[in-house]
Amino acid sequence: MKKIILMGRSEAGKTTLTQALKGERISYHKTQYINHYDAVIDTPGEYAENSTLGRALALYSYEADVVGLMISATEQYSLYPPCITATSTRPVVGIVTQIDAEDARPDRAEAWLRLAGCSTVFRVSAYTGDGIGDILEYLK
């Protein structure tokens, strides 16, 4: 199975998605440091939100086969500049989370990920399980 590194701002759902991909019960806890699992590298949101810490994401991406840029369907803006995926030496996929939230706008979130350069975009809900199987299939 390919290893994916999950990147995105705080509360984008990286840890929740990690739990869903591992088949674990969903429980919230704040990620304080980079966590390595069999097929997932879970990163703190602060690393994507801070340019100094962001350099660590570039380094850790070399330990993964795939980079997953995550954005919640409830976001009001995107952290990702246009064509940012061109800087990666790994395939980059987009992941829209929280698609089942009341104020979700998954089309807008997907458009931002496509503008960033993601040609493959998954829409997921860790709580309902929608889209989780698609990511697992991609990682096989």
ChimeraX commands (.cxc) that place a marker at each C-alpha (Angstrom):
marker #1 position 0.00,0.00,0.00 radius 0.5
marker #1 position 1.21,3.52,-0.81 radius 0.5
marker #1 position 1.90,5.91,2.05 radius 0.5
marker #1 position 0.10,9.27,2.00 radius 0.5
marker #1 position 1.06,12.43,3.90 radius 0.5
marker #1 position -1.97,14.53,4.87 radius 0.5
marker #1 position -1.49,18.29,4.81 radius 0.5
marker #1 position -3.93,21.08,5.56 radius 0.5
marker #1 position -4.82,23.74,8.06 radius 0.5
marker #1 position -5.98,23.05,11.59 radius 0.5
marker #1 position -9.42,21.43,11.77 radius 0.5
marker #1 position -9.34,20.32,8.13 radius 0.5
marker #1 position -9.92,16.76,9.36 radius 0.5
marker #1 position -6.48,15.18,8.92 radius 0.5
marker #1 position -6.50,13.20,12.17 radius 0.5
marker #1 position -10.15,12.24,11.76 radius 0.5
marker #1 position -9.45,11.00,8.22 radius 0.5
marker #1 position -6.41,9.10,9.51 radius 0.5
marker #1 position -8.64,7.33,12.05 radius 0.5
marker #1 position -11.23,6.53,9.36 radius 0.5
marker #1 position -8.60,5.16,6.96 radius 0.5
marker #1 position -7.28,2.93,9.75 radius 0.5
marker #1 position -10.81,1.73,10.59 radius 0.5
marker #1 position -10.67,3.20,14.07 radius 0.5
marker #1 position -13.42,4.80,16.11 radius 0.5
marker #1 position -13.48,8.56,15.46 radius 0.5
marker #1 position -12.38,10.60,18.47 radius 0.5
marker #1 position -11.00,14.12,18.44 radius 0.5
marker #1 position -7.52,14.85,19.65 radius 0.5
marker #1 position -5.19,17.65,18.63 radius 0.5
marker #1 position -2.16,16.53,16.63 radius 0.5
marker #1 position 0.92,18.03,18.24 radius 0.5
marker #1 position 3.65,16.52,16.06 radius 0.5
marker #1 position 4.03,14.48,12.88 radius 0.5
marker #1 position 2.65,10.97,13.37 radius 0.5
marker #1 position 3.73,8.04,11.18 radius 0.5
marker #1 position 1.40,5.10,10.67 radius 0.5
marker #1 position 1.55,2.20,8.20 radius 0.5
marker #1 position -0.05,4.06,5.27 radius 0.5
marker #1 position -0.57,7.59,6.64 radius 0.5
marker #1 position 1.57,10.45,7.86 radius 0.5
marker #1 position -0.64,12.81,9.90 radius 0.5
marker #1 position 0.67,16.36,10.29 radius 0.5
marker #1 position -0.30,19.26,12.56 radius 0.5
marker #1 position -2.25,22.02,10.83 radius 0.5
marker #1 position 0.16,24.63,12.13 radius 0.5
marker #1 position 2.79,23.24,9.75 radius 0.5
marker #1 position 0.64,24.26,6.77 radius 0.5
marker #1 position -0.31,27.59,8.34 radius 0.5
marker #1 position 3.25,28.77,9.13 radius 0.5
marker #1 position 5.88,29.23,6.43 radius 0.5
marker #1 position 8.75,28.33,8.76 radius 0.5
marker #1 position 7.11,25.07,9.89 radius 0.5
marker #1 position 5.94,24.42,6.33 radius 0.5
marker #1 position 9.49,23.52,5.37 radius 0.5
marker #1 position 9.12,20.41,7.52 radius 0.5
marker #1 position 6.18,19.31,5.35 radius 0.5
marker #1 position 8.42,19.45,2.29 radius 0.5
marker #1 position 10.98,17.24,4.02 radius 0.5
marker #1 position 8.44,14.74,5.36 radius 0.5
marker #1 position 6.76,14.46,1.96 radius 0.5
marker #1 position 9.84,12.52,0.82 radius 0.5
marker #1 position 8.81,9.74,3.19 radius 0.5
marker #1 position 5.44,9.38,1.43 radius 0.5
marker #1 position 4.39,8.07,-1.96 radius 0.5
marker #1 position 1.48,10.51,-2.28 radius 0.5
marker #1 position 0.78,14.01,-0.93 radius 0.5
marker #1 position -2.81,14.68,0.15 radius 0.5
marker #1 position -3.81,18.35,0.26 radius 0.5
marker #1 position -6.88,18.65,2.46 radius 0.5
marker #1 position -9.49,21.33,2.72 radius 0.5
marker #1 position -12.78,21.30,4.58 radius 0.5
marker #1 position -15.96,21.88,2.60 radius 0.5
marker #1 position -16.80,24.50,5.24 radius 0.5
marker #1 position -13.69,26.66,4.63 radius 0.5
marker #1 position -14.09,30.31,3.74 radius 0.5
marker #1 position -10.73,30.47,1.95 radius 0.5
marker #1 position -7.93,28.26,0.65 radius 0.5
marker #1 position -4.36,28.13,1.96 radius 0.5
marker #1 position -3.11,26.73,-1.34 radius 0.5
marker #1 position -1.82,29.03,-4.06 radius 0.5
marker #1 position -2.52,28.24,-7.72 radius 0.5
marker #1 position -0.36,25.48,-9.20 radius 0.5
marker #1 position 1.38,24.66,-5.90 radius 0.5
marker #1 position 1.42,20.95,-6.76 radius 0.5
marker #1 position 4.08,21.63,-9.41 radius 0.5
marker #1 position 6.60,21.98,-6.55 radius 0.5
marker #1 position 6.09,18.39,-5.41 radius 0.5
marker #1 position 8.12,15.41,-6.57 radius 0.5
marker #1 position 5.24,13.13,-5.50 radius 0.5
marker #1 position 1.74,12.74,-6.95 radius 0.5
marker #1 position -0.61,15.18,-5.20 radius 0.5
marker #1 position -4.29,14.47,-4.61 radius 0.5
marker #1 position -6.91,16.77,-3.17 radius 0.5
marker #1 position -9.22,15.71,-0.37 radius 0.5
marker #1 position -12.39,17.64,0.47 radius 0.5
marker #1 position -13.49,16.79,4.01 radius 0.5
marker #1 position -16.61,17.44,6.05 radius 0.5
marker #1 position -18.86,17.10,3.00 radius 0.5
marker #1 position -21.78,16.24,5.27 radius 0.5
marker #1 position -21.56,19.45,7.34 radius 0.5
marker #1 position -24.62,21.67,7.32 radius 0.5
marker #1 position -22.77,24.61,5.76 radius 0.5
marker #1 position -20.64,22.49,3.40 radius 0.5
marker #1 position -19.72,23.81,-0.04 radius 0.5
marker #1 position -17.78,20.88,-1.53 radius 0.5
marker #1 position -17.87,22.24,-5.09 radius 0.5
marker #1 position -16.05,25.40,-4.00 radius 0.5
marker #1 position -13.48,23.43,-1.98 radius 0.5
marker #1 position -12.86,21.09,-4.93 radius 0.5
marker #1 position -12.43,24.06,-7.27 radius 0.5
marker #1 position -9.74,25.48,-4.95 radius 0.5
marker #1 position -7.91,22.13,-4.92 radius 0.5
marker #1 position -8.07,21.89,-8.71 radius 0.5
marker #1 position -6.73,25.45,-8.98 radius 0.5
marker #1 position -3.86,24.35,-6.72 radius 0.5
marker #1 position -3.11,21.64,-9.31 radius 0.5
marker #1 position -4.86,18.53,-7.98 radius 0.5
marker #1 position -6.19,16.51,-10.92 radius 0.5
marker #1 position -7.56,13.82,-8.59 radius 0.5
marker #1 position -9.90,15.01,-5.85 radius 0.5
marker #1 position -11.70,12.88,-3.28 radius 0.5
marker #1 position -14.75,14.02,-1.32 radius 0.5
marker #1 position -15.02,12.37,2.07 radius 0.5
marker #1 position -16.93,12.21,5.30 radius 0.5
marker #1 position -15.05,10.35,8.00 radius 0.5
marker #1 position -18.27,10.08,10.00 radius 0.5
marker #1 position -20.50,8.53,7.31 radius 0.5
marker #1 position -17.63,6.75,5.54 radius 0.5
marker #1 position -18.39,8.36,2.17 radius 0.5
marker #1 position -15.28,8.41,-0.01 radius 0.5
marker #1 position -13.03,6.54,2.44 radius 0.5
marker #1 position -13.04,3.41,0.28 radius 0.5
marker #1 position -12.08,5.46,-2.78 radius 0.5
marker #1 position -8.94,6.76,-1.05 radius 0.5
marker #1 position -8.03,3.27,0.19 radius 0.5
marker #1 position -8.47,1.90,-3.34 radius 0.5
marker #1 position -6.25,4.67,-4.73 radius 0.5
marker #1 position -3.54,3.82,-2.22 radius 0.5
marker #1 position -3.47,0.10,-3.14 radius 0.5
marker link #1:1,2 radius 0.2
marker link #1:2,3 radius 0.2
marker link #1:3,4 radius 0.2
marker link #1:4,5 radius 0.2
marker link #1:5,6 radius 0.2
marker link #1:6,7 radius 0.2
marker link #1:7,8 radius 0.2
marker link #1:8,9 radius 0.2
marker link #1:9,10 radius 0.2
marker link #1:10,11 radius 0.2
marker link #1:11,12 radius 0.2
marker link #1:12,13 radius 0.2
marker link #1:13,14 radius 0.2
marker link #1:14,15 radius 0.2
marker link #1:15,16 radius 0.2
marker link #1:16,17 radius 0.2
marker link #1:17,18 radius 0.2
marker link #1:18,19 radius 0.2
marker link #1:19,20 radius 0.2
marker link #1:20,21 radius 0.2
marker link #1:21,22 radius 0.2
marker link #1:22,23 radius 0.2
marker link #1:23,24 radius 0.2
marker link #1:24,25 radius 0.2
marker link #1:25,26 radius 0.2
marker link #1:26,27 radius 0.2
marker link #1:27,28 radius 0.2
marker link #1:28,29 radius 0.2
marker link #1:29,30 radius 0.2
marker link #1:30,31 radius 0.2
marker link #1:31,32 radius 0.2
marker link #1:32,33 radius 0.2
marker link #1:33,34 radius 0.2
marker link #1:34,35 radius 0.2
marker link #1:35,36 radius 0.2
marker link #1:36,37 radius 0.2
marker link #1:37,38 radius 0.2
marker link #1:38,39 radius 0.2
marker link #1:39,40 radius 0.2
marker link #1:40,41 radius 0.2
marker link #1:41,42 radius 0.2
marker link #1:42,43 radius 0.2
marker link #1:43,44 radius 0.2
marker link #1:44,45 radius 0.2
marker link #1:45,46 radius 0.2
marker link #1:46,47 radius 0.2
marker link #1:47,48 radius 0.2
marker link #1:48,49 radius 0.2
marker link #1:49,50 radius 0.2
marker link #1:50,51 radius 0.2
marker link #1:51,52 radius 0.2
marker link #1:52,53 radius 0.2
marker link #1:53,54 radius 0.2
marker link #1:54,55 radius 0.2
marker link #1:55,56 radius 0.2
marker link #1:56,57 radius 0.2
marker link #1:57,58 radius 0.2
marker link #1:58,59 radius 0.2
marker link #1:59,60 radius 0.2
marker link #1:60,61 radius 0.2
marker link #1:61,62 radius 0.2
marker link #1:62,63 radius 0.2
marker link #1:63,64 radius 0.2
marker link #1:64,65 radius 0.2
marker link #1:65,66 radius 0.2
marker link #1:66,67 radius 0.2
marker link #1:67,68 radius 0.2
marker link #1:68,69 radius 0.2
marker link #1:69,70 radius 0.2
marker link #1:70,71 radius 0.2
marker link #1:71,72 radius 0.2
marker link #1:72,73 radius 0.2
marker link #1:73,74 radius 0.2
marker link #1:74,75 radius 0.2
marker link #1:75,76 radius 0.2
marker link #1:76,77 radius 0.2
marker link #1:77,78 radius 0.2
marker link #1:78,79 radius 0.2
marker link #1:79,80 radius 0.2
marker link #1:80,81 radius 0.2
marker link #1:81,82 radius 0.2
marker link #1:82,83 radius 0.2
marker link #1:83,84 radius 0.2
marker link #1:84,85 radius 0.2
marker link #1:85,86 radius 0.2
marker link #1:86,87 radius 0.2
marker link #1:87,88 radius 0.2
marker link #1:88,89 radius 0.2
marker link #1:89,90 radius 0.2
marker link #1:90,91 radius 0.2
marker link #1:91,92 radius 0.2
marker link #1:92,93 radius 0.2
marker link #1:93,94 radius 0.2
marker link #1:94,95 radius 0.2
marker link #1:95,96 radius 0.2
marker link #1:96,97 radius 0.2
marker link #1:97,98 radius 0.2
marker link #1:98,99 radius 0.2
marker link #1:99,100 radius 0.2
marker link #1:100,101 radius 0.2
marker link #1:101,102 radius 0.2
marker link #1:102,103 radius 0.2
marker link #1:103,104 radius 0.2
marker link #1:104,105 radius 0.2
marker link #1:105,106 radius 0.2
marker link #1:106,107 radius 0.2
marker link #1:107,108 radius 0.2
marker link #1:108,109 radius 0.2
marker link #1:109,110 radius 0.2
marker link #1:110,111 radius 0.2
marker link #1:111,112 radius 0.2
marker link #1:112,113 radius 0.2
marker link #1:113,114 radius 0.2
marker link #1:114,115 radius 0.2
marker link #1:115,116 radius 0.2
marker link #1:116,117 radius 0.2
marker link #1:117,118 radius 0.2
marker link #1:118,119 radius 0.2
marker link #1:119,120 radius 0.2
marker link #1:120,121 radius 0.2
marker link #1:121,122 radius 0.2
marker link #1:122,123 radius 0.2
marker link #1:123,124 radius 0.2
marker link #1:124,125 radius 0.2
marker link #1:125,126 radius 0.2
marker link #1:126,127 radius 0.2
marker link #1:127,128 radius 0.2
marker link #1:128,129 radius 0.2
marker link #1:129,130 radius 0.2
marker link #1:130,131 radius 0.2
marker link #1:131,132 radius 0.2
marker link #1:132,133 radius 0.2
marker link #1:133,134 radius 0.2
marker link #1:134,135 radius 0.2
marker link #1:135,136 radius 0.2
marker link #1:136,137 radius 0.2
marker link #1:137,138 radius 0.2
marker link #1:138,139 radius 0.2
marker link #1:139,140 radius 0.2
view
